[in-house]
Amino acid sequence: MTADVITRRQHRSTARAARTRVHWVVLGAVLVAFAAALVVHGYVHAGEARSGTAAVDARADEVPAGVATGDPVIDPTEDPPRTAAPADRTVALTFDDGPDPRWTPEILRVLRAHGATATFFAVGSAVAEHPGLARDIVAGGNEIGLHTFTHLDLGAAPAWQQSLELASTQRVIAAATGVGATWFRPPYSSTPAAVTNDVWRAVEAAGSDGYVSVLTTLDTRDWTRPGVDAIVAAGTPIGDDGAVILMHDGGGDRSQTVAALDELLTALEVRGYTVSSVSDAIGVTAEAPEATWWDRAAGWATIAAVRASDVVVWALTWALVVSGIVVLLRAVLVMGAAVRHVRRVRRAPVWTDPPVAEPVSVIVPAYNESAGIEAAVRSIAASDHPVEVIVVDDGSTDGTADLVERLALPRVRVIRQPNQGKPAALNTGIRAARHELIVMVDGDTVFEPETVRLLVQPFADPKVGAVSGNTKVANRGGLLGRWQHIEYVVGFNLDRRLFDVAECMPTVPGAIGGFRRSALERVGGVSSDTLAEDTDLTMALCRDGWRVVYEEQARAWTEAPQTLDALWKQRYRWCYGTLQAMFKHRKAVVQGGAAGKLGRRGLGYLLVLQVLLPLLAPVVDVFALYGLVFLDPVRIIALWAAFMLVQLLMAWFAFALDGESPRPLWSLPLQQVVYRQLMYLVVIQSVFTALAGTRLRWHRMERYGSLAKAA
């Protein structure tokens, strides 16, 4: 081999490795982006769950006496803290928890009608979602202040979160209105006499960042919806005293607040009260400071992040709903089809009278199959149906052909050829076959004595061009083997029953498949266009008008991968090859007859269940973790338990149909958590590889010799 050839191969290998790394980086980046969006959404909307609850620490031993007995406007930076209140016959009208798209415009309308202004203590997350409302507030001559970003009990929060809440709220207000805010109201606060340790800590935290806190004199408690008259009574000052009145423009149904505000303003006008913002009420003449460019830029970035997180959660919520519906529909569909298949095949099979007795050619393509070839050939030769066995050795280097020849079994032939790949080996066997009925079997598969006889019975129907057998996992010991055993019974076999009933079988597995020689010749034999030659061949037969059926009683025992690396390589090849075959036969979607059934039913099923759904799975799993942290964990666990119950019932049903013991199903929950994710990652890598235009080479599976014991 020349140096140039070696260099070119190294370059190709490096390029493939780079493409592989790129798609994992892309997937990681997508998951990180989704996770970040979910964290933002969860943090922002966590306040909705907190809104209306009381502060945890109800003690007041840390509150200075001058604050508890003082006025509602507090500057905690002086010693002792300085307080202030509106002048006599002056009311500072304040609203908390907005802006709200339903109620804030109504309140602004009432204020305009009465020529009054107010101070709105806005929740930062609400401003981020409705920045236009914040602009409307300021444009109407009103003030806007801070009420934290998520309605957080600021006094109970760590210092970093206190700063984050205040800074984020200031920035989104700056972005929305162009001005800065100087007033702050702690969530869960009321009158100075009701200040708790938590509220005082919040006042101190805000003061250290330059904010003056505004409590209240008259708390209308309108959030409890006590009735319009009660709200008006609670908000009416006694005598000529000035007051800071607390109402709400967000956080729930504020229809009573709107009605009460109109009556209250009318009554205050009659009594000669001046209704204004906090600044006007206490005589602060300085205008609101203009926001810095940095605060505006950071505020718009925060608004964009909040809106993006809302879109992501909306999309994921619908994706989760659609995924759940698809999973439930699949369960109903495959179980219903399985019942119909069992009734049709077991009660009134169309191909049993008279039975098919003509001899069969069994083709075994083999490349370095020394670990299991002897068991495979002996089991086929021991069939209770007349067979000839053709072992096509595809350039093996481990003495596979020699092993078969030393068996000296009757009706067993060995054909040697240079290594050309599995499709070429199968085509060699087809040309050498003496009979019309052909069975193809992998070199790692063992038959039962009646397998061939049962497999060829459907050929009594002249419309049948191929028959899929029932593949069983032989080495099902250990967790990985047990999971694959469950997958073969619940996934592959249930799907094949559905495909049989729907007349859209996309795959006759390489481990056990029966074919008419004439059908194979019509489609040009086994193609090497894809890595899934069995799927490609089956789709070609369906498009040629042949019917492909499933024979559940024709069992073949195959050797499954025993390591994660081997499993990954096998499933990667299967999935990538299936994608190739789907693309190759995509025109079946618009064809009629048997081809149309394959295209619209079979390819549609594969696209939704085996491509699109797995692509969504990692994101949905991240969303489930989000639900455990930020939503109701009991509800999320209940949903997962319901999903597991559906999977368990479907698995039990499939095991019962196949006559299998349900004992391995104890590992099903763990399979859904670990094994399912691995298979989804295989699909993702396959899709990325296909989109990148990379052509994979054949990955030969490692053999373990477990079939010798099975035989």
N, C-alpha and C positions, 0 to 999 in steps of 0.2 A: 504494500500500500504506500503510495507516494505521500510526501509531506504536504502537498497541496490538498490532496483528498482529506487527510487528517485535519488540516486547518479548516477546510470548508465544513466538515462535520462538527468540529468544535464550535464554529461560528453559529451553525444551525442550532446546536444544543443550547448555546448561550442565549440565542434569541428566544427559543421556546421557554427557557427558564425565566427570562425577563418578562415575557408575556404572562406567564403563570403568576409571577410575583405582582405584576400590575393589576390583574383582576382581583387578587386577594386584597391588595391595597385599596382598590376601588370599593370592594364590598365592605372592608373595614371602615373606610371613610363614610360610606352611606349609613352604616349602622351607628357610627359615632354621631353623625349629623342627626339621625332620627332620635337617638338617645338624648342628645343635647336639647332637641326640640321638645321632647317629652319632659325632661327635667324643668325646662323653662315653663312649659304649660302647667306641670304639676305644682311648681312653686307659686306661680301667679294665681292659680285658681284654688290653691289650698285655703286662701282667705275666705272663699265662699262657704267652706265648711265651718270656719271659725266665726263668721259674722253672726252677731246676735248672742254670742256666748260671753260670759263674764270673765274678768281677769282671775287668774288662779289664786294669787296672793291677796287676800282680803285684809291683811294687817295694815296698820298705818303708823307703826312706831318709828319709821324713818322719815315721816313727813314733818317738815318744820311747822311749828305752831302757827307762825304767821301766814303760812299758805292755807292751812285748814280753816282759818278764820278770816282769810283775806278775800281779795277780789278775784274775778275769774281770769283776768289776763295776767300771766305770770312770766317774769324774766328771772330765771333761776341763776343767772351768772353773777348776780350781786349778792352780798352777804350783809344782812339777810336778804332773801329773794324779794324783789320789788313786785307789787301787784297793782293793777289798775282796773277801773270799771267804767262803763258808760255814764255820762252825766244824767242828771234827773230828766225825766220825760224823754229819754233817748233809748232806743232799742237797737241793739246789734243783732240782726237776724242771721242765723247760721244754718247751713245744711250739710249733713254728713253723708258719706258712703256713695256719692255719685262720681261722675255723671252717669245718668241712666237714659238710654235712648227713648224710653217711654215717658218718664216722669220729669226729668230735668227741663225739657222744652215747655211742659205745662206750667211748671213753677216759674220759669222765666217769663212766660206769658202773663201770669198773675202779677208778678212784680212790676212789669212794664205798665200794666193796666192801672196800678196804684202809684206809679212814679217812685217806687221804692227800690233800694239796692240791698244786697246781702253778701255774705262771705260764704263761699262754697269750699268745704274741706274735702278735697277730692282724693279718692283712692287711686294710686298710680296705675294699677292694672286697668281700671275702668277708663282712665284718660288715654292709655295706650290703645285701647280698643275703640274709643270714641273721641279722638282728638278734636274733631269738629265741634263737639259740644263744649269742650273746654274753651275753644275760641269764642263761641257764642256767649259763654258766661262773662268773659272779660270784655267782649265787645259791648255788652249791655251795661257797662259801668260797674259791674260787680267785681269782687275780689275772689281770688282763688288761693287756697292754702293747702297744706299737706295733711293727709290722714293715713300715712304710710302707703306702701305699694300693694300690700296684700291684706290690709286690715289686721295687721299683726299686733299682738300684745307686746309692744316694744320693750317694756320694762323687764319682761321675762326672757328676752332674747339676748344672745351673746353680743359683744361689742361690734364684731364684723357684720352681723346681720342688721344691727341698728343703723350702722352707716350705710349699708346697702339699701335698706328700705327708704331712708331719707334721701340719699343721693339719686336713686332711681326715680323716685317720685318727682323730685325737683327737676330732673332732666326731661322727663316726658312732658311736664307742664311747660318747661322752657321751649321745647320743640313745638308744642301745640299752640302756645299763646304768644311766644316771643318775650315774655316777661318772667322774672323770678318771683318766687314766693317767700314771704318772711314769717307767715303765721303757720302754726302747727297745732293740731288737736290730737291728743292720744286716743286711739280706739279704746272703747269701754270706759271712757271718762264721763264725769257728770259735773256736779257742783264741786267747789273747793272743799266743802265739808266731807264729801264722799271720796276724796283722793286717797288711794291706797298706796302701798309701797311700790307696786308695779307701775301705777300711773306716775308716781313721783320720779321713778327711775327713767321713765319715758320722757318726762319733762326735762330732766337733767341731761339726758342723751341728746335731745333736740337742742337744748340750750348750748351745749358744747359745740354744736355745728352752726350756731348763730340764729336759731329760731326762737321766737317768742310763742309760748303756749297759750291757747285760748280754751278755757273750760266753759262752764255755762252757769247761768243764774236760774233759768227756768227750763227744765227738761220736760218736753211735752210727751215723751215716751210714745211718740206716734208710731214707732216700729212695732208696738204691740197691737195696733189697730183697735184702740179703745172706743172709737166713735168720734165723729167730728166735734160734737159739743165738748167732750172730755179733752180733746186736743186744744181747743180754743181756750177752755178754762185753765189748763195747765200752762199755756203760753201767755196769759194775760198778767201784766205786772200789777203789784199791789201798790196802791197810792200813786205817788209820783216818782217812785224809784226807777233808775235806769236798770236795764237788764240785757243779758246775753241769752237769746232764746235758741234752744237746740231743736232742730227738726231734721228730717231726712229726705233726700231726693233720690236715693238708691237703696238697694238691698232688699227689695220686695215690692209688694203692692202698696203704692203711695197715693191711691185715689182719695183716701180720707185726708191725707196731708194737704193735697191740692185744694180740696174743698174747705178745709179748716183754715188754710192760709188766707184765702179770700175773705172769710169772715173775720179773721183776726186782724188783718190789715185795715178793714173797714172800721172795726171797733177802735183800733189805735188811732186812726185818723180822727174819729169823733172825739177822742179824749185829748187830741192835740199832741200826740207823740210823734217824734221824728224816727223814722225807720231807715237804717243805713247799714253799711258794712262795719266791720270791727274798727278799721282805721278811722273812719269818720266818727264813729261813736265815741272813741276815746281821745280824739283830737290829734291823730297822727296825720300830718299834712304832706309828708314825703310821698312821692309817687312810687309805684312798684318798680324795682330795679329792672333794667333791661337785661335779658339773659345773655350770657357769653356765647360766643360761637361754639366753644367746646361743649357747653351744656346742651345747646341745640343739636349739634351733631350726635352727641352721645344719646340724646333723647330720641332722635329719629331712628338711631340704630336699635334702641330698646323697643320702640314701637314696631319696627320691622321684625324683630325677633319674636315679640309676642304674637303678632299677626301670623308669622310663619308657623309658629307652634300651634296656633289654632287650626290652621289649614292642615298641618300634619296630623293632628289628633282627629280632626274631622275625617280625613282620608283614611286613617288607620281604623277608626271606628267602623266606617262603612266596609273597609276591607275585612275586618274581623267578622262583621255581620254576614257579609257575602260568603266568606270562607266557612263560617258555621253552617250556613244554609246549604252550601255545596257539599260539605261533609255529611250532613244529615240526609240530603237527597241521595248521595252516593250510597249511604248505608241502606236506605229504603230500596233504592234501585237494584243494588247487587243482591240483596237478600230476596227481593221479590223475583228477580230473574233466576236466582238459584233454585227457588222453590219450583218455578215453572220448568226449569231445566231438569230437575230431578223427576218431576212427574212425567215429563215427556220421555226421558231416556230410560228410567227404571220401570215405568209401568207399560209403556207401549213403544219400545224401540222399533224403528222402521227397517233395521238391517239385520234382524236375527233369523229370518226364515226365507230361504235357506241360509245357513251361515256361510261366510266367505272362507273357502278352504284352499284357494290357490296359493302356491308358494310365494315367499317374500324374499327380496334381496335386502340385507341389512348392511348398511355402509357405515364403517367406523373410521373417520379421519383421525390420524394419530401423529402427534409430534411430541417426542420425548415423554411418552405416557407409560414408562416402564413401571411406575409405582402401582398403577391400577389396571393396566391393559389386560393382564391375565384374567382377573376377576370379571372384567367386562365381557371378554370374548367367551369365557366358559359359561356365563349366565345366558348369553344370547344363544349359544350353541345348544343349550339345554332346554330351549323353548319347546312347548308342546305343539307348535305349529311348524310346518315345513319351511326351513329358511336356508339361505346361503349367506355366509358372512364374508364380507369383503373389507379387509383392513387395509387402508391406504396409508402407508408410512410416508409422511411428508418430510423426508430428509432428517429423521431423528438421529441424534448422536448418542443416545443412551441405550441402544440395543433393543428398542421397542419391537421392531420387526422380527429380530432373532427370537425374542421371547414367545411371540405368537407362533412362529414356525416350529419351535421346539414342542409346543403343545400337541402338534400333529392331530388336530381335531378334524373329523370329517366335515365336509361342506364349508371349510374355512380357507379363504385365500388371502394371500398377502401381496399387495402391489407396492413396490418401492418407487419413489420419484424424488427428484431434488426438491428442496424446500421452496414451495411456491405460495403457501398460505392455505388456510382452511377451505375457502371457496374452490380453489383449484383441486384440492384433494377430494372434495365432494363430487365435483364434476368428473374427475377420473373414475370414481366409484360408480357414478351413474352410467357412464359409457361402458363400464365393465359388467354392469348388472344384467342378469339373464331374465329377470321377471318384470312384469308390469307394475307390481306393487313394490314400493321401496320404503324402507325405514332408515332414517338417519339418526345416529346416536353418537354422543360424545364419548371419548375414550376414558372418561372418569365416571361412567354411568353403568349401573348394574340393573339387569332386567329380572323380573320374576318369570317363572316358567310360562305363565299364561299371558304375559304382557303383549307379545307380538300378536297373538291370536285375537285378543280383545281390541288391540289398536286398529286392526285392519277391518273389523266388522262394519264400521260405517261406510266402507267403500262399496257395500251392497247398493247404496244409492249412487247412481251414475253421475249425479250432480256434485258429489263430494270430491274435491281435488286434493285435500290435505286434512290430516287429523292430528290434533295436539293431544299428547298423553298427559298423565298426572305425575309431575316431578316431585319427588320427596327428598328431603335432606337426610342423608345417611348418618353423617357425623354431627348429630344434634346434641351431643354432650357439651357442657360448658355454656356460659351465658351467651357468647356470640353465636354458637351453633343453635342454641334454643331460640334466639331472636330471629335467625334466618328461617328456622323451621316455622315459626309463627307467620313470618312474612310470606313464605311459599303457600301456606294453607289459606291464610286470611286474605292476602293481597293477590297473588298470582292466580290461584285457583278460583277464587270467587269472581275475579275479573273475567277469567276465561269462560265461566258459565254465562256471565252477562253477554260477552261478545258472541258466544254461540247462539244465544236466544235472539240477539239483535242482528245476527248475520253480518258481523263486522270484525271478525277475528284478526288482530294486527300481527300476532306473533305465534308461530309454532316453535316451541323452544328447541334449541339444538340438542338438548339432552334426550328428547324423545319426540319424534315426529314421523308420521306416515304420509306418503305422497304417491300419486299416480305418476308413473314415468311419462306418460303422454302429456300430463299437465306441466311437468317440469320442462319438457322439450318445447312446449308452446311458448313459455316465458323465457326461453334461452338458458335454462339451467340456473345455477347459483351464481349470483353476481358478486363481484369484488368491489363494488362501488362504495360500500359502507362497511363499518366495523361490526354491524349487527346484521350479518348475512341471513340469519333466520328470519328476522323481522322484514328485511327487504324482500326476501323470497315470498313470504306469506302475503305481503301487501301486493306483490306482483300477481300472485295467483287470484286474489280477490278481485283485482282490477281486470283480470282476464275472464271473469265471470264464474269462477269456481267457488263452490261453497266450502268453507273451512269450519270444522266442528271440533268439539272437545269430548274426549272419551275419558271419563273420570276413573274408570276401573283399570285402565292400562297404566300401571304404576312403574316408574323408573326411579332408582335410587342413585342420587348424585352426591358428589363430594363438594361441600361448601367450603369457602375460605375459612381458615382458622385464625388468621391474624387481621388486624385492622388494615394494615398495608395491603394485604392481598385482597381483602374485601373492597377497599377503595379502588384498586386498579380494575377489578372485575366490573364493579358497578359504573365506574367512569366509562369504561369501554361500552357497556350495555347502553347507558344513557346517551352517550355521544353518538353511538351507532343508530339508536332509535331516532334521535333528532335528524341525522342524515337521511334515514329512510322516510321520515315524515316530510322532509323538504323535497326529496326525490319524487314522492308520490302525491305531492300537494294538489295536483290537478284533479285528483279523485274527488275533491270537494265539489266540483262543478259537473261531474259526470253523472250518468244515470245508472240504473241497475245495481248490480253487486258492487261496482266501483264507487258509486255514489253513497251506498250504505257505509262502505269503509271510510270514505272521505268525510262525510258529515257526521257519522256516528262514532266510528273508531278513532279517526284522527282528532275529532273534536274532544272526545273523552280524554285522549292522551294529552292534548294541549292544555286542557283545563286542570286535570287531576295530576298529571305527571310533570308539567312544566310550569304553568302559571302559579298554581297553588304552592308548590315548593319554593318558588321565587319569593313569595310573600311570607313564608313561614318564619324566617329569622326576624323580620320586622314585627310580625305578630307576637313572637315570643318576647321581644323587647317591650312591646306594648303590654303584655301580660305582667311583666315585672313592674312596669309603671303602675299598673292597676293595684298590685300588691302594696306598693309604697304610698301612692297618692290617692287611691280610691278606696273602696270598701274591700279589705282583703278577704273577708268572709264571703262576699258575693263572688269575688274572683275565684276563690278556691271552690265554691259551689259550682260555678260554671265549668271549671276544670274537671271536677268530679262527675258532672253530668256528661261531659265529653268522654271521659274514661268509661263511664257506664255504657254509653253507646258502643264504644270500641270493644268493650268486654263482651257485650251481648252479641255483636257481630262476629267476634272471634269464636265464642262458644258455638254459635250457629255453624260457622265454617268447619270447626273441628268435628262437630257432630255429623255433618254431611260427609266428611272424609273418613269417618270412623276412627278418629284420633282421640287419644286420651287428653282431657283438658288440663292435666297437671302442669304442663309448661306455661299455662296462662298466668301463673302467679307473677311471672316476670314481665307481663305486658305493660304495667305502668312505667317500669324502668325503661322498657323499650321505647315508649313514647317520649321519654325525656332525653334519652341518650342516642339510641339507634336511629330514631326518626330524624334527629338533627343532622346526623352524619349523612344520611341519604339525601337530605335537602341540600347539604353543601356539595354533594356530588352533582346534583342537578345544576346548581348554580355554576360550578366550575365548567360543566359541560356546555352550558349556554354561553358563558363567556368565551370558551374556547371556540365554539362554533361561530360566534359573532366576529371573533378575531381572525377567522379564516384559517386557523391552524389545523393541519391534518395529523391526527394521532397515528402512531404506529401500534401494531398489535401487542397487547400485553398478555403473555402466557401466564396462566394461573399456576401457582405452586401446588404440587400434588403431595399427599400425605400417606397414601397407602391404606386409608381406613376402609376402602371398599373391599379389600381382600377378606376382611373379617365379615363384612356384610354379606358377601357372596356365599 
